[in-house]
């Protein structure tokens, strides 16, 4: 699926789980939904690098990899090598949510690491949903950095007890991403196929294969998901 499709479906899933979310207040509700949307882009942090054109370096890779320029694209290149390539290690239906959730749990233990993770997923959500945001500041490296870290600081400032819910939202968003890619022709690894491939050398994948990435049906799903997310979040805030 495309980046905006992942972001929209993540937002919708986050909004749908608001009644179960372990948080209080409108700031927490909005942050919960936004983290789901941003985390739904994290598995694509396995695509990134630097290409050279006319002797000048140019960041390449997925939307989430390019959002902070060379810093994020080089980091994504490292993640891609560790993951074994695109749609492999970071897309395992069981291991990926557990791994990302565990990293978010560790980050939530300290304010500074909480800030960094919140900024990362906020920046990803901003890039993924740029088509509904006025202006283009969120699509620039400096603008995205300022907006994401500023928003993350504000959320933590308004959350005296911290963000203990962060690992749940991150793991949920990652799972939404994996499920979204499973719907496409390309598919994802079979559950636990990544460690099995280390032993056997065989990469087994699974896919429902309903459509190709970028197809019209995917755009329809993204539009419905964004509308659902906006409606559920507004309803939640109005009823509080």
TIPABA-298424 format. One record per residue: residue in three letters; y, x, z of N, C-alpha, C, O, CB in turn. Coordinates in steps of 0.05 Angstrom, whole numbers, padded with zeros to 5 digits, always signed. Glycine has a CB too. Layout:
ALAYXZYXZYXZYXZYXZ...
//
This chain:
UNK-00024+00017+00000+00000+00000+00000+00025+00017+00000+00024+00041+00008+00000-00019+00024UNK+00047+00006-00010+00072+00020-00010+00084+00021+00018+00076+00006+00036+00092+00006-00030UNK+00104+00039+00022+00116+00043+00048+00128+00018+00059+00124+00011+00083+00137+00065+00047UNK+00143+00003+00042+00156-00021+00053+00136-00042+00060+00141-00058+00078+00176-00031+00032UNK+00113-00043+00046+00092-00062+00052+00080-00056+00080+00075-00074+00096+00071-00062+00031UNK+00075-00030+00085+00064-00022+00111+00084-00029+00133+00076-00040+00154+00058+00008+00111UNK+00109-00023+00128+00129-00029+00149+00131-00058+00155+00132-00067+00178+00157-00018+00140UNK+00132-00075+00134+00134-00104+00138+00110-00116+00152+00113-00132+00170+00138-00118+00111UNK+00086-00107+00144+00062-00118+00157+00061-00108+00186+00051-00123+00204+00037-00110+00142UNK+00070-00084+00191+00072-00074+00219+00091-00090+00236+00085-00097+00259+00079-00045+00219UNK+00114-00097+00225+00134-00113+00239+00122-00141+00245+00126-00151+00267+00160-00116+00222UNK+00108-00152+00225+00097-00179+00229+00076-00178+00251+00075-00196+00268+00084-00189+00203UNK+00059-00158+00252+00038-00156+00272+00051-00152+00300+00042-00164+00320+00019-00133+00266UNK+00072-00136+00301+00086-00132+00326+00099-00157+00336+00097-00163+00360+00107-00111+00323UNK+00112-00172+00319+00124-00198+00327+00103-00218+00335+00108-00233+00354+00140-00209+00304UNK+00080-00218+00322+00059-00237+00329+00047-00231+00356+00037-00249+00370+00037-00236+00308UNK+00048-00206+00365+00036-00198+00391+00056-00198+00413+00049-00190+00436+00023-00171+00389UNK+00080-00207+00408+00101-00207+00429+00092-00223+00454+00098-00214+00477+00126-00219+00418UNK+00079-00246+00452+00071-00260+00476+00052-00244+00494+00050-00249+00518+00057-00286+00468UNK+00038-00224+00482+00019-00208+00498+00031-00181+00506+00018-00166+00520-00006-00203+00481UNK+00055-00175+00496+00067-00149+00501+00074-00144+00530+00086-00162+00542+00091-00145+00483UNK+00068-00121+00541+00074-00115+00569+00103-00105+00572+00107-00082+00580+00055-00094+00580UNK+00122-00122+00567+00150-00114+00568+00168-00138+00576+00158-00161+00576+00160-00102+00541UNK+00193-00132+00581+00212-00153+00589+00239-00149+00576+00247-00126+00571+00215-00154+00620UNK+00253-00171+00570+00280-00169+00559+00281-00166+00529+00262-00158+00516+00294-00146+00571UNK+00304-00173+00518+00307-00173+00489+00306-00144+00477+00296-00141+00455+00334-00185+00481UNK+00316-00124+00492+00315-00097+00481+00286-00088+00478+00278-00076+00458+00330-00078+00500UNK+00269-00094+00498+00241-00087+00497+00227-00101+00474+00210-00090+00461+00228-00093+00523UNK+00234-00126+00470+00221-00142+00448+00228-00131+00421+00210-00127+00404+00230-00171+00450UNK+00253-00125+00416+00261-00113+00390+00248-00086+00387+00239-00079+00365+00292-00111+00388UNK+00248-00070+00408+00236-00043+00406+00206-00045+00400+00196-00029+00384+00241-00027+00432UNK+00193-00063+00413+00164-00067+00409+00158-00073+00379+00140-00060+00368+00154-00090+00426UNK+00173-00091+00368+00169-00098+00340+00175-00075+00322+00161-00069+00303+00186-00123+00333UNK+00198-00061+00327+00206-00039+00311+00185-00016+00311+00180-00004+00291+00233-00029+00319UNK+00174-00011+00335+00154+00011+00337+00129+00004+00321+00118+00022+00309+00147+00016+00367UNK+00121-00021+00322+00098-00029+00306+00104-00024+00276+00087-00013+00262+00091-00059+00310UNK+00128-00031+00267+00136-00027+00239+00136+00003+00232+00127+00010+00210+00162-00039+00234UNK+00148+00020+00249+00149+00048+00243+00122+00062+00245+00115+00079+00229+00168+00061+00262UNK+00106+00054+00265+00080+00066+00269+00061+00059+00245+00042+00074+00240+00067+00057+00295UNK+00067+00037+00232+00051+00029+00209+00055+00047+00185+00042+00043+00165+00057+00000+00202UNK+00073+00066+00188+00077+00086+00167+00065+00114+00174+00063+00131+00157+00107+00089+00161UNK+00059+00117+00200+00050+00144+00209+00026+00155+00195+00025+00180+00190+00045+00142+00238UNK+00005+00140+00188-00018+00152+00175-00011+00166+00149-00025+00184+00140-00039+00131+00169UNK+00011+00158+00136+00019+00171+00111+00034+00197+00116+00046+00209+00098+00036+00152+00094UNK+00033+00206+00141+00044+00232+00148+00024+00254+00139+00026+00276+00149+00051+00234+00178UNK+00006+00247+00122-00013+00266+00111-00005+00275+00083-00021+00288+00069-00041+00255+00111UNK+00018+00267+00074+00028+00274+00047+00056+00287+00050+00075+00274+00058+00030+00249+00029UNK+00058+00312+00044+00084+00325+00046+00082+00354+00037+00061+00366+00036+00095+00323+00074UNK+00105+00365+00032+00107+00393+00024+00133+00399+00011+00152+00383+00011+00084+00400+00005UNK+00135+00423+00000+00160+00432-00014+00152+00440-00042+00134+00457-00046+00173+00456+00002UNK+00166+00429-00062+00162+00437-00089+00186+00453-00099+00208+00449-00088+00157+00412-00108UNK+00182+00470-00118+00204+00486-00128+00210+00478-00157+00193+00477-00174+00196+00516-00127UNK+00236+00472-00161+00245+00464-00188+00271+00479-00193+00291+00476-00179+00250+00433-00189UNK+00271+00495-00214+00294+00512-00221+00301+00530-00197+00325+00533-00191+00318+00494-00229UNK+00281+00541-00185+00284+00560-00163+00296+00548-00138+00304+00563-00120+00302+00583-00172UNK+00298+00521-00136+00309+00508-00112+00286+00492-00099+00272+00478-00113+00333+00491-00119UNK+00284+00493-00072+00263+00478-00058+00270+00448-00058+00294+00441-00055+00259+00488-00030UNK+00250+00431-00060+00255+00402-00059+00232+00389-00043+00209+00392-00049+00256+00390-00087UNK+00240+00375-00021+00219+00362-00005+00204+00340-00021+00217+00325-00036+00231+00349+00020UNK+00178+00339-00018+00162+00319-00032+00143+00306-00011+00139+00316+00011+00146+00331-00055UNK+00132+00284-00019+00113+00271-00002+00119+00242+00003+00135+00230-00012+00112+00285+00025UNK+00106+00230+00022+00110+00201+00029+00137+00196+00040+00153+00214+00046+00088+00192+00048UNK+00143+00170+00043+00169+00161+00054+00174+00173+00081+00195+00183+00087+00171+00131+00054UNK+00154+00170+00098+00157+00180+00126+00158+00210+00127+00171+00221+00145+00133+00170+00143UNK+00145+00224+00108+00146+00253+00108+00174+00264+00099+00182+00285+00108+00125+00264+00089UNK+00188+00249+00082+00213+00259+00071+00237+00250+00088+00259+00260+00083+00217+00249+00043UNK+00233+00234+00108+00257+00222+00121+00274+00242+00136+00299+00238+00138+00248+00201+00141UNK+00263+00264+00145+00279+00285+00159+00280+00311+00143+00282+00332+00155+00269+00290+00187UNK+00277+00309+00117+00280+00333+00100+00257+00353+00103+00234+00345+00109+00305+00346+00106UNK+00263+00378+00099+00242+00399+00100+00227+00400+00126+00203+00407+00126+00255+00426+00095UNK+00240+00394+00148+00226+00395+00174+00202+00376+00174+00180+00383+00181+00245+00388+00197UNK+00207+00351+00166+00185+00331+00166+00165+00335+00144+00141+00330+00147+00196+00303+00165UNK+00175+00344+00120+00156+00348+00098+00137+00372+00104+00113+00371+00097+00171+00353+00072UNK+00147+00393+00115+00130+00416+00122+00110+00408+00144+00087+00416+00143+00147+00440+00131UNK+00120+00393+00164+00101+00383+00184+00080+00366+00172+00056+00367+00180+00117+00368+00206UNK+00088+00349+00153+00068+00331+00140+00048+00347+00124+00025+00339+00123+00083+00311+00122UNK+00057+00369+00112+00038+00385+00097+00017+00396+00115-00007+00398+00108+00053+00408+00083UNK+00025+00405+00140+00006+00414+00159-00013+00393+00168-00037+00397+00171+00020+00426+00183UNK-00003+00369+00173-00020+00346+00181-00040+00340+00158-00063+00334+00164-00002+00321+00187UNK-00030+00341+00133-00048+00335+00111-00071+00354+00109-00094+00346+00103-00032+00335+00085UNK-00066+00380+00114-00087+00400+00113-00107+00395+00136-00131+00397+00132-00076+00428+00115UNK-00097+00389+00160-00115+00383+00182-00131+00358+00178-00154+00356+00186-00099+00381+00208UNK-00118+00338+00165-00132+00312+00160-00151+00313+00137-00168+00295+00134-00111+00291+00156UNK-00150+00334+00120-00168+00335+00098-00158+00321+00073-00173+00315+00055-00194+00324+00105UNK-00131+00316+00072-00120+00303+00048-00111+00275+00054-00115+00264+00076-00139+00304+00026UNK-00099+00263+00033-00088+00236+00036-00110+00215+00039-00131+00217+00026-00070+00229+00012UNK-00105+00196+00056-00123+00174+00062-00150+00184+00071-00171+00174+00063-00127+00156+00037UNK-00149+00204+00089-00174+00213+00100-00172+00213+00131-00175+00192+00143-00182+00241+00089UNK-00167+00236+00143-00168+00237+00172-00149+00218+00186-00157+00205+00206-00162+00264+00181UNK-00125+00215+00176-00105+00198+00189-00110+00168+00183-00094+00151+00192-00077+00206+00182UNK-00130+00162+00167-00136+00135+00159-00163+00125+00169-00173+00104+00160-00135+00132+00129UNK-00176+00140+00186-00201+00132+00197-00197+00106+00214-00181+00107+00232-00215+00154+00214UNK-00211+00084+00208-00206+00059+00222-00209+00060+00252-00195+00044+00266-00224+00038+00211UNK-00226+00078+00262-00230+00080+00291-00214+00103+00303-00201+00100+00324-00259+00082+00298UNK-00217+00126+00291-00206+00150+00303-00175+00151+00301-00162+00161+00319-00217+00175+00290UNK-00164+00142+00278-00135+00144+00274-00119+00129+00295-00101+00140+00307-00127+00135+00247UNK-00125+00103+00300-00110+00089+00321-00113+00102+00349-00094+00103+00364-00119+00060+00323UNK-00138+00111+00355-00143+00124+00381-00127+00150+00383-00115+00155+00404-00172+00129+00385UNK-00127+00166+00362-00113+00191+00363-00083+00188+00365-00070+00200+00383-00119+00208+00338UNK-00071+00171+00348-00042+00167+00349-00035+00153+00376-00014+00160+00388-00033+00149+00325UNK-00051+00135+00385-00046+00122+00410-00047+00141+00434-00030+00140+00452-00065+00099+00415UNK-00066+00160+00433-00068+00180+00454-00044+00199+00454-00034+00206+00476-00094+00196+00451UNK-00035+00206+00431-00011+00223+00429+00014+00209+00440+00031+00220+00453-00006+00232+00400UNK+00016+00183+00433+00038+00167+00443+00037+00163+00473+00057+00163+00487+00039+00140+00429UNK+00012+00160+00484+00009+00158+00513+00018+00183+00527+00033+00182+00547-00021+00153+00520UNK+00011+00206+00516+00020+00232+00528+00050+00234+00526+00063+00244+00545+00006+00255+00514UNK+00062+00225+00504+00091+00227+00500+00105+00209+00520+00127+00215+00530+00098+00219+00471UNK+00093+00185+00526+00106+00166+00543+00108+00176+00572+00122+00163+00588+00092+00140+00542UNK+00095+00197+00579+00095+00207+00606+00121+00222+00613+00127+00227+00636+00072+00226+00610UNK+00137+00230+00592+00161+00245+00597+00184+00234+00580+00180+00227+00557+00157+00275+00590UNK+00208+00232+00591+00230+00220+00576+00236+00234+00550+00242+00220+00530+00255+00221+00593UNK+00235+00260+00549+00243+00274+00524+00223+00270+00502+00230+00267+00479+00246+00304+00530UNK+00197+00271+00509+00177+00266+00489+00176+00236+00481+00171+00230+00458+00149+00274+00499UNK+00182+00219+00500+00185+00191+00493+00208+00187+00473+00205+00171+00454+00190+00174+00518UNK+00230+00201+00477+00252+00200+00459+00244+00209+00431+00252+00196+00411+00275+00217+00470UNK+00229+00231+00430+00222+00241+00403+00204+00222+00388+00208+00218+00364+00207+00268+00407UNK+00184+00211+00402+00166+00192+00388+00180+00166+00380+00176+00156+00359+00142+00185+00406UNK+00197+00156+00398+00212+00132+00392+00230+00137+00368+00233+00120+00350+00229+00123+00416UNK+00243+00161+00367+00260+00168+00344+00244+00169+00318+00253+00161+00297+00275+00194+00349UNK+00220+00181+00320+00202+00184+00296+00195+00157+00285+00198+00152+00261+00177+00200+00304UNK+00186+00139+00302+00177+00113+00291+00201+00095+00283+00199+00079+00265+00160+00098+00312UNK+00224+00099+00297+00248+00084+00289+00258+00094+00262+00265+00077+00245+00270+00088+00310UNK+00258+00120+00258+00266+00130+00232+00248+00121+00210+00257+00114+00188+00266+00161+00233UNK+00222+00120+00215+00203+00110+00195+00208+00080+00189+00207+00072+00166+00174+00114+00205UNK+00213+00064+00210+00219+00036+00206+00244+00032+00189+00245+00015+00172+00221+00021+00232UNK+00264+00048+00195+00289+00046+00180+00285+00053+00150+00295+00039+00133+00310+00065+00192UNK+00270+00074+00145+00264+00082+00117+00247+00061+00103+00252+00054+00080+00251+00109+00116UNK+00227+00051+00118+00210+00031+00105+00223+00005+00099+00215-00009+00081+00186+00026+00123UNK+00243-00003+00116+00257-00028+00112+00285-00025+00101+00302-00042+00106+00258-00043+00139UNK+00290-00003+00087+00318+00002+00078+00327-00019+00058+00352-00023+00055+00319+00029+00064UNK+00309-00033+00046+00317-00053+00026+00331-00078+00038+00343-00093+00023+00292-00062+00010UNK+00329-00081+00064+00343-00103+00077+00366-00094+00094+00379-00110+00108+00324-00120+00093UNK+00372-00068+00094+00393-00056+00111+00417-00050+00093+00414-00035+00073+00383-00031+00126UNK+00441-00060+00100+00465-00053+00084+00470-00023+00084+00466-00010+00104+00489-00069+00094UNK+00480-00013+00062+00487+00015+00060+00462+00032+00055+00440+00022+00051+00501+00024+00085UNK+00466+00059+00056+00444+00077+00050+00441+00099+00071+00427+00118+00067+00447+00089+00023UNK+00455+00096+00093+00455+00117+00114+00426+00123+00123+00420+00146+00128+00472+00108+00137UNK+00410+00102+00126+00383+00106+00137+00365+00121+00117+00343+00130+00125+00370+00080+00144UNK+00373+00124+00092+00356+00138+00072+00364+00167+00070+00351+00182+00055+00358+00124+00045UNK+00386+00175+00083+00394+00203+00083+00383+00217+00107+00377+00205+00128+00425+00206+00082UNK+00379+00243+00105+00367+00258+00128+00385+00257+00152+00376+00250+00174+00363+00288+00119UNK+00411+00263+00149+00429+00263+00172+00433+00235+00183+00432+00231+00207+00457+00275+00164UNK+00436+00216+00166+00440+00188+00175+00415+00178+00189+00418+00164+00210+00446+00171+00151UNK+00392+00184+00179+00368+00174+00192+00364+00188+00219+00356+00175+00239+00343+00180+00174UNK+00370+00213+00221+00367+00227+00246+00386+00215+00267+00378+00210+00290+00374+00257+00243UNK+00411+00211+00260+00431+00200+00279+00423+00172+00287+00424+00165+00311+00458+00199+00266UNK+00415+00155+00268+00408+00128+00275+00383+00126+00292+00381+00111+00311+00404+00111+00249UNK+00363+00142+00285+00337+00140+00299+00339+00151+00327+00329+00139+00346+00316+00154+00283UNK+00351+00174+00330+00354+00186+00357+00374+00170+00374+00370+00167+00398+00362+00215+00356UNK+00395+00159+00362+00414+00143+00376+00400+00117+00386+00405+00109+00409+00437+00136+00359UNK+00385+00104+00369+00371+00080+00377+00350+00086+00398+00348+00070+00417+00358+00067+00352UNK+00335+00107+00395+00315+00114+00415+00327+00120+00442+00317+00111+00463+00299+00139+00406UNK+00350+00134+00442+00364+00139+00468+00373+00113+00481+00371+00110+00505+00388+00158+00463UNK+00384+00095+00464+00393+00069+00475+00370+00053+00487+00374+00041+00508+00407+00053+00453UNK+00347+00053+00474+00324+00038+00484+00316+00049+00511+00310+00034+00530+00301+00039+00464UNK+00314+00076+00513+00305+00088+00538+00326+00084+00560+00319+00081+00583+00300+00118+00534UNK+00352+00084+00552+00373+00080+00571+00372+00052+00583+00379+00047+00606+00401+00084+00558UNK+00363+00033+00567+00361+00005+00576+00333-00001+00587+00328-00024+00594+00367-00014+00553UNK+00316+00019+00590+00289+00015+00600+00285+00034+00624+00273+00055+00620+00268+00020+00578UNK+00294+00027+00648+00292+00045+00671+00263+00053+00678+00259+00075+00688+00305+00032+00695UNK+00244+00035+00672+00216+00042+00678+00202+00057+00655+00178+00061+00656+00201+00016+00684UNK+00217+00065+00635+00205+00079+00613+00193+00061+00592+00199+00037+00591+00185+00098+00623UNK+00175+00072+00576+00163+00056+00555+00132+00059+00557+00120+00070+00539+00173+00066+00527UNK+00120+00049+00578+00091+00051+00581+00076+00036+00559+00052+00041+00555+00082+00042+00608UNK+00089+00018+00546+00077+00003+00524+00075+00018+00498+00063+00008+00479+00091-00023+00520UNK+00087+00041+00497+00089+00056+00471+00062+00061+00458+00060+00057+00434+00104+00082+00476UNK+00042+00071+00473+00016+00077+00459+00004+00052+00447-00010+00054+00426-00003+00089+00478UNK+00007+00029+00459-00005+00004+00448+00009-00003+00422-00005-00010+00402-00002-00019+00468UNK+00035-00001+00421+00049-00008+00396+00043+00012+00374+00040+00005+00351+00079-00009+00401UNK+00042+00038+00381+00036+00058+00361+00008+00055+00350+00003+00055+00326+00039+00087+00373UNK-00012+00052+00368-00040+00048+00359-00042+00023+00342-00057+00023+00322-00059+00047+00383UNK-00029+00001+00350-00030-00023+00334-00018-00020+00307-00029-00030+00287-00015-00045+00349UNK+00005-00007+00305+00017-00002+00279+00000+00014+00260-00002+00008+00237+00044+00011+00282UNK-00013+00035+00272-00031+00052+00256-00055+00035+00245-00063+00038+00222-00041+00076+00272UNK-00065+00018+00262-00088+00001+00254-00080-00018+00232-00095-00022+00213-00099-00015+00278UNK-00055-00029+00233-00045-00046+00212-00044-00031+00186-00051-00041+00164-00017-00057+00220UNK-00035-00006+00187-00033+00011+00162-00061+00014+00150-00065+00010+00126-00021+00038+00169UNK-00080+00021+00167-00108+00026+00157-00119+00001+00144-00131+00002+00123-00126+00036+00179UNK-00115-00022+00158-00125-00047+00147-00111-00054+00120-00124-00064+00102-00120-00070+00167UNK-00085-00048+00118-00071-00053+00093-00082-00036+00070-00085-00047+00048-00042-00047+00097UNK-00087-00011+00075-00099+00006+00054-00127-00002+00048-00136+00002+00025-00097+00035+00062UNK-00141-00013+00067-00169-00022+00062-00169-00045+00042-00189-00049+00027-00182-00031+00088UNK-00148-00061+00042-00146-00083+00023-00144-00074-00006-00150-00088-00024-00123-00101+00030UNK-00134-00049-00010-00129-00039-00037-00154-00027-00050-00174-00023-00036-00106-00019-00037UNK-00151-00021-00075-00173-00009-00090-00181+00018-00079-00204+00026-00078-00167-00007-00120UNK-00160+00034-00071-00165+00061-00061-00181+00062-00036-00197+00080-00032-00139+00075-00057UNK-00177+00043-00018-00192+00041+00007-00186+00063+00027-00167+00078+00024-00221+00042+00000UNK-00203+00064+00047-00200+00083+00069-00228+00094+00076-00248+00084+00066-00187+00070+00094UNK-00229+00115+00094-00256+00124+00102-00271+00102+00117-00259+00085+00130-00253+00149+00120UNK-00297+00103+00115-00313+00086+00132-00309+00094+00161-00303+00117+00167-00343+00087+00124UNK-00313+00076+00180-00309+00083+00209-00327+00107+00216-00351+00108+00211-00317+00059+00227UNK-00313+00127+00228-00326+00152+00236-00337+00169+00213-00353+00187+00218-00348+00146+00255UNK-00328+00163+00189-00337+00179+00166-00325+00207+00166-00337+00225+00155-00330+00165+00140UNK-00302+00210+00179-00289+00236+00179-00306+00257+00195-00312+00278+00183-00261+00234+00192UNK-00314+00252+00220-00331+00272+00233-00358+00274+00219-00370+00296+00219-00335+00264+00262UNK-00368+00252+00208-00394+00254+00194-00392+00272+00169-00411+00286+00163-00404+00226+00185UNK-00369+00272+00156-00365+00289+00132-00366+00319+00139-00374+00335+00123-00339+00282+00118UNK-00358+00325+00164-00358+00353+00173-00387+00363+00173-00393+00386+00167-00345+00356+00200UNK-00406+00345+00181-00434+00353+00183-00449+00351+00157-00465+00368+00151-00448+00335+00204UNK-00442+00331+00141-00458+00326+00116-00444+00335+00091-00456+00340+00070-00464+00297+00114UNK-00417+00337+00092-00402+00344+00069-00397+00321+00050-00385+00324+00029-00416+00366+00054UNK-00405+00297+00057-00402+00273+00041-00380+00256+00052-00380+00249+00075-00429+00258+00039UNK-00362+00248+00034-00340+00231+00042-00346+00202+00034-00346+00196+00010-00313+00241+00030UNK-00350+00186+00054-00356+00158+00048-00331+00141+00053-00318+00144+00074-00380+00148+00066UNK-00326+00123+00034-00302+00106+00036-00310+00077+00034-00332+00070+00026-00282+00113+00014UNK-00292+00060+00042-00296+00031+00041-00270+00018+00032-00248+00027+00039-00306+00020+00068UNK-00272-00004+00017-00249-00018+00008-00256-00047+00001-00277-00053-00009-00237-00004-00018UNK-00238-00065+00008-00241-00093+00000-00234-00096-00029-00244-00113-00043-00224-00111+00018UNK-00214-00079-00038-00208-00078-00067-00195-00103-00078-00200-00110-00101-00232-00072-00082UNK-00177-00115-00062-00165-00140-00072-00143-00135-00093-00138-00151-00110-00153-00155-00049UNK-00130-00112-00091-00108-00106-00110-00102-00076-00110-00111-00061-00093-00082-00122-00103UNK-00088-00067-00130-00079-00040-00132-00052-00036-00118-00036-00055-00116-00077-00030-00161UNK-00048-00013-00107-00023-00007-00093+00001-00013-00111+00002-00003-00134-00022+00022-00084UNK+00020-00028-00101+00044-00035-00116+00042-00059-00134+00061-00067-00148+00051-00012-00134UNK+00019-00073-00133+00015-00097-00149+00032-00120-00139+00043-00119-00117-00015-00105-00149UNK+00035-00140-00156+00052-00163-00149+00043-00177-00123+00059-00185-00107+00053-00183-00172UNK+00017-00179-00120+00007-00192-00096+00015-00177-00071+00020-00189-00050-00024-00195-00097UNK+00016-00150-00073+00025-00134-00050+00055-00140-00043+00062-00142-00020+00021-00104-00055UNK+00071-00143-00064+00099-00149-00059+00102-00176-00046+00120-00180-00029+00115-00148-00086UNK+00085-00195-00054+00086-00221-00041+00078-00220-00012+00090-00233+00005+00067-00241-00057UNK+00057-00204-00006+00048-00201+00021+00071-00188+00038+00076-00197+00061+00023-00183+00023UNK+00085-00168+00027+00106-00155+00042+00129-00175+00048+00140-00175+00070+00117-00131+00026UNK+00136-00191+00028+00158-00210+00032+00150-00231+00053+00167-00238+00070+00165-00224+00005UNK+00126-00241+00052+00117-00260+00072+00116-00248+00100+00122-00261+00119+00090-00272+00064UNK+00107-00223+00101+00105-00209+00127+00132-00205+00139+00135-00209+00163+00090-00182+00123UNK+00151-00197+00123+00178-00193+00134+00191-00219+00144+00203-00220+00165+00197-00180+00113UNK+00187-00240+00128+00198-00266+00136+00184-00275+00162+00198-00286+00179+00193-00287+00113UNK+00158-00271+00164+00144-00279+00188+00154-00263+00212+00158-00274+00234+00114-00274+00185UNK+00158-00237+00209+00167-00220+00230+00195-00229+00240+00199-00232+00264+00168-00191+00222UNK+00213-00234+00221+00240-00243+00229+00239-00270+00244+00253-00273+00263+00258-00245+00204UNK+00223-00288+00234+00221-00315+00246+00209-00313+00274+00220-00326+00293+00205-00333+00229UNK+00187-00299+00278+00174-00297+00304+00192-00282+00324+00193-00290+00347+00147-00283+00301UNK+00205-00261+00315+00223-00247+00334+00246-00264+00342+00253-00265+00366+00233-00221+00321UNK+00259-00278+00323+00281-00296+00330+00272-00318+00349+00286-00325+00368+00293-00308+00304UNK+00249-00329+00344+00238-00350+00362+00234-00340+00390+00241-00353+00410+00212-00361+00351UNK+00223-00316+00392+00218-00304+00418+00244-00299+00433+00245-00304+00457+00203-00277+00415UNK+00264-00289+00419+00289-00283+00433+00304-00308+00441+00317-00309+00462+00307-00266+00414UNK+00302-00329+00425+00316-00354+00431+00303-00369+00454+00316-00383+00469+00316-00372+00406UNK+00276-00366+00457+00262-00380+00478+00263-00365+00505+00255-00376+00526+00233-00384+00471UNK+00273-00340+00505+00274-00325+00530+00298-00334+00546+00303-00323+00568+00275-00295+00524
//
